[in-house]
Amino acid sequence: MARTSPSPIIGAVALLALSACSLSGTTQPTASAIPTGTSQQGAPHFTAYVAADFATALAWAPDRRLFYAERGGTIRTFDGKTSRVFARVSASTSGERGLLGLAVSPSFQSDHFVYAFYSRADDESKQRVVRWTDQGGSATSLRTIIDNLPAGNDCCHKGGRLAFGPDGKLYVSLGENHVPADAQRSSSLRGKILRYNPDGSVPGDNPFGSSNPVWAIGLRNPFGLAFSADGRLFVTDNGPSGDAGTPGSGWDEVDHVVRGGNSQWPTCYGNSIHLQGSSCAGTAPVYQSGNTTLVPTGATFVSVQGPAGYAGNFVFCSYDESRLKMLSSDGTRLLSDGPRCQLDVKEGPDHALYMSDTSVIYRLGA
């Protein structure tokens, strides 16, 4: 999910022993929870919402239940009062592996499908996407829809985010597993954004062939996937940390992903800084962090009805800074820091922002 050394997930495992039980009462917003230019009177409130054990991914159902994936392999729901176990998977948590992705079907009201991405405990070199049917709040009819996605043999670069696009297709982020050259090969799934039909089959209009799930190439460790209201897809990508002679920190990215697009890795990194080959392949990121290390994770576009000061912009979590970062709606300018956020952020049906760290899911809203 993040850098090579030290791995944020590995480093964070120790934090899981911290108490996540004392959520009665309200967590007061810090000054950084209020974006510059927002009046104190109109500032959203930042409160603890529910305890969670390393909630890597959040997803909202139309019935206003929050689904959340805990890295160790449990998916839970929370309706504002009660947390319930929805499903469990046998996930490896070695290195950056785990239960990493979660999505609710865009047709949930009729099909009741819930999707998850996890690293397999029975074979740590592989990962899979599964689907359940929600029946009365319990997971039924488990089905593996995508199997044998590569995880590699070392610690890191697993990817693992899921998101449905406005076209109804399922998009999956996958890291390059420390095989940088594969990120430029459309024949490899590593270092890619993949695109599938909801049943796991490959759409016939994918750019690299009707049987190839690859949608875009040239990524190192893509994690947060977010679609805007007008259909743009942004992905957060963790910058190099000494790979192939790169700097040991910094150069995290937000990339605009398009059909057949190329996000440059490993020919270049950051602001088209040359690394391999004769020139940069593809397109530079819309945002890069320069020398600052952010370790970007979950992301979302905030609707115009979102919290004051955040509405209409793009936000993502910084694992390294433990802060929500807000960019302009085109992703090119860092506007301000928000409250605590390390793993994922999603806008709820009440238009508040919900964001997670290693022990709590928070709410930011009126």
N, C-alpha and C positions, 0 to 999 in steps of 0.2 A: 504494500500500500504506500510505502514511503521510501526513505533513503536506504542505502546499502548498509552503512555503518555510522553511528549505531542505528539499528532499526527502531523506528518509533513504536511499532507494535511490541517488539521485544522489550523495549525500555518501559513501556506502559503497563506491561503485565504486572509489575510490582505494585502499580497503583490500584489494581483490582482488589487488593486487601483492604483498601481504605473504605470506611463506612459509607454506604449509599442509602442508609435507612432513615436518616433524620431529615425528612422532607416536609415535616409539618412547618407551617409558616412560610414566609416569603423571603426569597433571596433578593436583597436590595440591588438595584442596578448600579454599576460603577459608572464613572464619568465616561468611560470609553463605550458604554452601551448607547450613548446618545450621540448620533452623528453630528458633525459640525453643521451649524445652520438650522438645527432643530430647536425650537423653544422648549424650555423645561416643562411648560404647561402642556405641550403636545407630545412630550416624550413618552414612548411606550414603556410599560413595566416589564421587568425581567424577573421571572419567578421560576422556582423548581416545579416541574410538572409530574415526573414519575421517576423512581429509581430504576436504573438499568445497568446491566453488567456488560460494559463495553459495547454500546449500541452502535454498530458499524453502519447501519442503514435504517432509514425511516420511510414509511409509505402510508398514505391515508386512503381509507376506503370511503365510498360515498355515504355510508351510514355513520360517518364521523368517528369511526374507530381508528386509532393509530396502531398500525402494525410496526413492530421494531425487531430487528435481527440482532441478537447478541453473538459476539464473535465465537463463543464456545460451542454454538450449535443450536441455540433455542430461539424460536420466533414467538413473540408474545403480542398480545393486543391490550390496549388500554382505552376505555370508553370515558375517561374523565373521573371514574370512581374506582374501578376494579381492573387489576392487571391479571390476565389469564394466559396460560401457555396455549399457543395455537399448534405448534409443531416442533419437532426436534429432528436434527440431522446429525450424522456421525462425521464431524468435521475435524480435520487436523488443524492444530493451532501452532504448528512448528513454524518458526520465523514469522513471515507476514501472512501465513495462511489463516483460514478460518471461514466462518459464515460471513461473507463479505457483501453480498448484494441482495436486494429485495425490491419487488415491484408488485403492484396490484393491477390486474387487468383493466384496461380502459372500458371494457364491457362487463365490469364486475357485477353490476346489478342484474345481469342476465346469466353470466357464466360462473360467477363466484370464484374465479381463478386467482391464486396467489403464487408468485414465482420467487425463487431464491437461487443464489449462486453460492457454492461452497467448495472448499478444498477437501478432497476425499481423504478420510482417515485410513482407508484400506489400501490406498496407493497415493502417496504424497506427491507423485509426479503428475497427477491428474486432478482436474476440477470438473464440476458439472453444474448444470442448471436443471432444477426440478420444478414441478408444478403440483399444487394441491387444489382441491375444490373446498371452499369454506362451506360447512354445513352446520348451522346453528352455533357458530363460533369455534368449531373444531375442524381440524384438517382431515380431509378424506381423499381417497382416490389419488394417492401419490403416484406421480409419473415422472420419469427422467426424460426430459425433452432434448437436452444437449449433453453429451458425455465426452469424456476424454479430452477436454480442453487442457492444454499444457500448463503445468505449474512449475516445471523445472526441478532441478535436484538441489538447489541451494536455498538460501533464506528468503529471497526477496523478489519483488516486481511481479506480483500476481494479478494486479488489476482487480476485477470482480464486481464492478458496478452494473446495475440493470436499469434501463429506462425505456418506456414506451414512447415512440414518436407520434406526431400528429398523423402519420400515415398508418398507424395501428401496428407497426412492426416493433419487435423487441431488439433493442440495442444493448450490446455487451462490451465492456471495456476489458482488455486483456494486456497485461504487461509483457515485456520481452524476455522475462525470466533470466536476465543477465546474458542474453545472446543478442547483442546489439545489432549485428548484421541482419538478423531475421526481421527486424522492424521495417526494413526496406524491401522485403520480399513478399509480394502479394500471395505467394504460394504457401506462406507460413501464417499461422494464426497469432504468433507472438507480436507484441507491440502494435496492436490494432484496435479499431472499433469494429465490432462484428454486428451484422444485421440479420435477423431471423424473422420468420413468420411466428405467430404466437404458439404454434404447435411444435416449433423447433426445426421445421424444414427451412430451406434456403429460398428466398424470393428470387424469381427468375430475372428480375431487373437489377440485381446487384452489379456493381461496376466491373468486377474482375472475373465474371463468368457466372452462368446460371446455377452452378453447383458450389460456388465459392462464397462463404459467408462474410468475407472481408468487405467492409464499407470504406475504411480509410486506414492509411498506413503511417509509419514514421513516428510512433510514440514510444516512450520509454517505460513509464509506469503510470498509465492513465487511471484516474480513479473517479472523480466526480463527473457525472453526466447530467446535463441540464438542457431542456428544451425551452425556448422562449415562446411567447404567445403567437409570434409570427413564424414559428417553425425553425428558427436557428438552433443549432446544437453546439454547445460549448462543453469542453472537457478540461478538467484540471490535470496537469501532468507534472510529476515530480522531477526536478532537475537533477543533473548528474552530480555524483559525489566521488570524484576521482576516477570514474570509468574512462578508459582510453586516454588518460592524460588530462582529463578535465579538472576544474577546480573541485575542492572537497566540500563545497557548500554553495548555496545560492542557486540562481537561475531556474527557479520554478516557473511554470507556465500556465496560462489559460489559452487554449487553442480553439479556433472556430473550425468545426469539423464539417466538411462538405463531401458529397458523393465522390469517391475516388481521390479524396484529398491526401496530402502528404505533409506531415508535421516535422519533417527534417531529420529527426534522430535516426542514426548517429552521424549523419554528414555534418550537421551543425547543431548548436544548442543555444538557448537564450535568444538574444536579439541577433540571430543569424551569425553567430560566432563560428567560424569555420573549424572543423575538426577532422573530417575524413573526405577523401575523394578530391575531385577538382573543383567542386562548387557545392553550394547548398541545394539539396533536393527539396522541392515543395515550397511551402509557405511559412513565413515566420509567425510566431504566436501573436495574438492580439494584445497579450499582456505577459511580461516577464519580470521577475522580481529582482534582477540584477544580482548584486552580492548578498542580498538579504535572503536568508533561509526561512521559508514559510511552511514547507511540507503541506501543500494543499490537498484537501480531501473532498468531502461532500459539497455540493453546490446546488444552487437553484436561482432561477429568475423570480424576482418578487413582483407580484401583480401591482397594478395601479391602486388596488385596494389594500395593499400591504401596510405594515406599520409606518407611522410618520417618520420621515427621514430615510426610509429604505425603499419606499414604494417606487416601482418602475426600474429598479437597478438590479444588478447581478451580484450575488453574494456567494462566498465559499468559506469553509472552515480552514483555519491554519492549525495543524497539529502542533507545529513547533512553537508558535506564539500563543496557542490556546485562545484564539480570538476569531470572531467573525470578521472577514474582510469584505468591504463593499467596493465594487467597481461600478463605473458608469455602465449604462445599459448596453453599450457596444463593446464592453469588456476592456477598453483601452486605458482607462485611468483609474488609479486607486483613489477613492474618495475619502474613506475613513475606516476606522476600526470599530467593531461592535463588541458585544459581550462575549462571554466564554463559549467557545465552540471548537471542538477538536475532530469530530468524526463525520457528522452529517447534519444537513439543514434542509427543512422542507416547510413550505407554507401550508398551514392548515385550512380547513373549510371555514374557519372563523377569520381567516386572513392574518392571523398571528404567525410568527415564525417559530418553529420548533427545532431545537438544535441539541446535539448530544456531545458529552465528553465520555470519559471512561466509567463514570458511575451514575450520571444523572441525565435525563432529558429535560431541557428547559423550555419555557415559553416566553416569547417577547411579543407583547401586543397591548392593546388598550385594556 
